[in-house]
Amino acid sequence: MKRSFAIITDIHGNSPALETVLKDISSKKEIDHIYCLGDVVGIGPESNKVLDLLTQRDDISFVVGNHDLAVIAAFNQEIPPRGHHKEREHHQWLADRIEPKYIEVMSKWPKQLSIPVNDKQLLFTHYHLDDEHWFLPIEKQPTVEGLEQAYTETAYQLVCFGHHHIVHHFISNHRTFFNPGSLGCYHLPRARYGIVNVNDEKVSVKTLELPYDNKSFLKSYNELEVPEGDYILKIFHGGQNPYQHTP
């Protein structure tokens, strides 16, 4: 029996990108579930709207990302997670504006989900975990050999993840590794997500890119005076200028 899933990850507080993707997913009747792989909040300012869009649905399973955990820690006045001390001002700004009910929701998300499908074991995670159950450093030049190191002793036939905002599609002798790329952070006005198809014979994956109007979203960094807004626009959105006329 064939099963089809949508994979969304690294929304990063970008509601128009998310709306575009959810509309497209809803138009594909073969997709019977969505896996959201973390970093729903952080970077972008639209935490409440993004979480509202996601929690309205009953067909999404979640894992937690590092930015989600950093916002939760800021909200609770706890020590920032490993590697996020320098970003505390930004995460505190988001935490001061998020609805408390969403902190409770995110606090229940696990770091990994493992499910069996058609005799195949699938793993959904924000990123690969170390022995202390924290996210490994990003491998800037990923290779199938490097990815395999984290899963040598496992039986997973598919590992879906995010965190590194670029697309990953690697196939080893043992499993497929798939990251569809960040949905909400991209150097083009495109929203990305992935589709996974699983049948008795194989696992196949693909990334889709959907155009959307991101000008109002990009302008909101300045209008809301998001901490480190100019830096975020440069690094996470490719320096796109929302005030520049596009013919």
Protein Blocks (a to p, Z undefined) as FASTA:
>chain_A
ZZdddddehklopaklmmmmmmmmmmmmklgbdcdeejkbghiaclmmmmmmmmmpccbc
cdddfklmmmmmmmnopacdehilmmmmmmmmmmmmpcfklmmmmmmpcfbdcddeehia
cdddfbdcdfkopacdddfbacfklmmmmmmmpcbfbdcdehilcdcddddfkbccddeb
jfklcfbdcdddddddddfkbccdddddddddfklmmmmmmmnopghklmmmmmmnoopa
fkbccZZ
